[in-house]
Structures are given as structure tokens and as C-alpha cells.
Amino acid sequence: MDSHVLVIADTSSSPENAEEFGRVLQKFAQACRTEPGCLSYEVFRSLDQPERCVSIEKYADAEAFAAHRASAHFRDIGLGEVVPLVVARDVRMYDAPRDIPPAQ
């Protein structure tokens, strides 16, 4: 069964790094959107806590997600620029089977 991989990452920086954190997350999302297997990558900032962001990523399949994690921009931007700013994170992964119709 083919399925999408959905990743929801709830991450926070320190309040003094909120602007830089948001900028670097957007830079990372833009690079990730160029991956052939990346179906979408959106970043949302908390209205109440500007240092807190949620990224919602959707990949074509597990192989596409593995390619994402092996990419140069994952290493250079994700690990090199985003992770050093992170003070808290909760990353959850989901499998969304393609043959289940969406709720109406």
C-alpha cells in the first residue's frame, strides 16, 4: 500500500532568537520544497509565543522522507542552522494511506 509520510514538528527557540529562528526555518522549508518527493512543507509561528513554530511536512513516501534526511540542505541548514537554535522540540511522524478517502 502506498502512503504519504506526514511530519509535524513543534519546535521552539529562546525568545531572544525568535526572529532568527523563524527566518532560518523559512529558509529550510524553501529548500525542502525543491525535493522531488516533498509534497508540501509549511511553517507556522505561534501567535502567543513568537519563538515557537510548527512545521508540517508531507512526503510522497518513506523513501522520499529518507532522501530528505540525506539531503545537503538537511545537513547544512537543518542540522547546521536550525538545530543550534532549538531549545525544545516535539517531532511526530504519521503514515497516511492513500487509499483511505478523506473525511467529508
C-alpha positions in Angstrom: 0.0 0.0 0.0 1.4 3.4 -1.0 1.2 6.1 1.6 2.3 9.6 2.4 4.5 10.5 5.3 3.4 13.4 7.4 5.8 15.0 9.9 4.6 17.6 12.4 7.5 19.3 14.2 6.7 21.6 17.1 9.9 23.5 17.9 11.0 26.5 20.0 14.0 28.7 20.2 14.8 31.0 23.1 12.7 34.3 22.9 15.8 36.3 22.0 16.4 34.1 18.9 12.7 34.1 17.7 13.3 36.2 14.6 16.4 34.4 13.5 14.7 31.0 14.2 11.7 31.9 12.0 14.0 33.2 9.2 16.1 30.0 9.2 13.0 27.7 9.4 11.6 29.5 6.3 14.9 29.2 4.5 15.0 25.4 5.3 11.3 25.0 4.2 12.1 26.7 0.9 15.0 24.3 0.3 12.9 21.3 1.3 10.1 22.2 -1.2 12.6 21.6 -4.1 12.9 17.9 -3.2 11.1 15.7 -5.8 9.4 13.7 -3.0 8.4 16.7 -0.9 4.7 17.3 -1.4 4.4 20.3 0.9 6.3 22.0 3.7 4.7 24.8 5.7 5.9 26.7 8.8 3.6 28.4 11.2 4.6 30.7 14.0 2.6 30.8 17.3 0.6 34.0 17.8 1.3 34.0 21.5 4.9 32.7 21.6 6.9 34.0 18.6 9.8 31.7 19.5 7.6 28.7 18.9 6.9 27.3 15.4 5.2 24.3 13.9 6.3 22.8 10.7 4.0 20.5 8.7 5.8 18.4 6.1 4.3 15.9 3.7 6.4 13.4 1.7 5.4 11.1 -1.1 6.6 8.0 0.8 9.1 6.7 3.2 11.9 6.7 0.5 11.2 10.4 -0.1 11.5 11.2 3.6 14.8 9.2 3.7 16.1 11.3 0.8 15.0 14.4 2.6 17.1 13.4 5.7 20.1 12.6 3.4 20.0 15.9 1.5 22.7 18.5 1.7 20.3 21.2 2.8 19.1 18.9 5.7 22.7 18.7 6.8 23.7 22.3 6.1 20.6 24.2 7.1 18.6 21.8 9.2 21.4 20.5 11.3 23.8 23.4 10.9 21.4 26.4 11.3 18.1 25.3 12.7 19.1 22.7 15.4 21.6 25.0 17.1 18.7 27.5 17.8 16.3 24.8 19.1 15.6 24.7 22.8 12.6 22.4 22.7 11.1 20.1 20.1 8.4 17.5 19.6 8.5 15.7 16.3 5.8 13.3 15.3 5.5 11.2 12.2 2.4 9.7 10.6 1.6 7.4 7.8 -1.4 8.5 5.7 -2.6 5.6 3.4 -3.6 6.9 0.0 -6.5 4.6 -0.4 -8.4 5.9 2.6 -10.8 8.6 1.4 -10.7 12.0 3.2 -13.4 12.8 5.7 -16.2 14.8 4.2 
